[in-house]
């Protein structure tokens, strides 16, 4: 699944480490989400959306062919 997490994090001037601390996850989790290697749980997706004050649909771009 494609996402805009890295773009929004960088726009806020946050490192992966700082963002990970804010979400209470590891930096590796943030990296994996940004690279599309890991799809966050629904709970974590809502946390990320809330952090950026966006909807989940604005952050995570799902298309059938992205599986």
Contact map, one row per residue, 1 for C-alpha under 8 A:
1110000000000000000000000000000000010010000000000000000000011110011
1111000000000000000000000000000000010000000000000000000000011100010
1111110000000000000000000000000001010000000000000000000000111000000
0111111100000000000000000000000001000000000000000000000001110000000
0011111110000000000000000000000011000000000000000000000000100000000
0011111111000000000000000000000001000000000000000000000000000000000
0001111111100000000000000000000000000000000000000000000000000000000
0001111111110000000000000000000000000000000000000001000000000000000
0000111111111111001000000000000000000000000000000000000000000000000
0000011111111110000000000000000000000000000000000000000000000000000
0000001111111100000000000000000000000000000000000000000000000000000
0000000111111100000000000000000000000000000000000000000000000000000
0000000011111110000000000000000000000000000000000000000000000000000
0000000011111111111000000000000000000000000000000000000000000000000
0000000011001111111000000000000000000000000000000000000000000000000
0000000010000111111100000010011000000000000000000000000000000000000
0000000000000111111110000110000000000000000000000000000000000000000
0000000000000111111111000000000000000000000000000000000000000000000
0000000010000111111111100010010000000000000000000000000000000000000
0000000000000001111111111110110000000000000000000000000000000000000
0000000000000000111111111110000000000000000000000000000000000000000
0000000000000000011111111000000000000000000000000000000000000000000
0000000000000000001111111000000000000000000000110000000000000000000
0000000000000000000111111100000000000000000000000000000000000000000
0000000000000000000111111110110000000000000000000000000000000000000
0000000000000000100110011111110000000000000000000000000000000000000
0000000000000001101110001111111000000000000000000000000000000000000
0000000000000000000000000111111100000000000000000000000000000000000
0000000000000000000100001111111110000100000000000000000000000000000
0000000000000001001100001111111111000000000000000000000000000000000
0000000000000001000000000011111111100000000000000000000000000000000
0000000000000000000000000001111111111100000000000000000000000000000
0000100000000000000000000000111111111111000000000000000000000000000
0011110000000000000000000000011111111000000000000000000000000000000
0000000000000000000000000000001111111100000000000000000000000000000
1110000000000000000000000000000111111110000000000000000000000000000
0000000000000000000000000000000111111110000000000000000000000000000
0000000000000000000000000000100110111111000000000000000000000000000
1000000000000000000000000000000010011111100000000000000000000000000
0000000000000000000000000000000010000111111110000000000000000000000
0000000000000000000000000000000000000011111110000000000000000000000
0000000000000000000000000000000000000001111111000000000000000000000
0000000000000000000000000000000000000001111111100000000000000000000
0000000000000000000000000000000000000001111111110000000000000000000
0000000000000000000000000000000000000001111111111000000100000000000
0000000000000000000000000000000000000000011111111100000100000000000
0000000000000000000000100000000000000000001111111110000000000000000
0000000000000000000000100000000000000000000111111111000000000000000
0000000000000000000000000000000000000000000011111111111100100000000
0000000000000000000000000000000000000000000001111111111000000000000
0000000000000000000000000000000000000000000000111111110000000000000
0000000100000000000000000000000000000000000000011111110000000000000
0000000000000000000000000000000000000000000000001111111000000000000
0000000000000000000000000000000000000000000000001111111101100000000
0000000000000000000000000000000000000000000000001100111111100000000
0000000000000000000000000000000000000000000011001000011111110000000
0000000000000000000000000000000000000000000000000000001111111000000
0001000000000000000000000000000000000000000000000000011111111000000
0011100000000000000000000000000000000000000000001000011111111000000
1111000000000000000000000000000000000000000000000000000111111100000
1110000000000000000000000000000000000000000000000000000011111110000
1100000000000000000000000000000000000000000000000000000000011111010
1000000000000000000000000000000000000000000000000000000000001111111
0000000000000000000000000000000000000000000000000000000000000111111
0000000000000000000000000000000000000000000000000000000000000011111
1100000000000000000000000000000000000000000000000000000000000111111
1000000000000000000000000000000000000000000000000000000000000011111
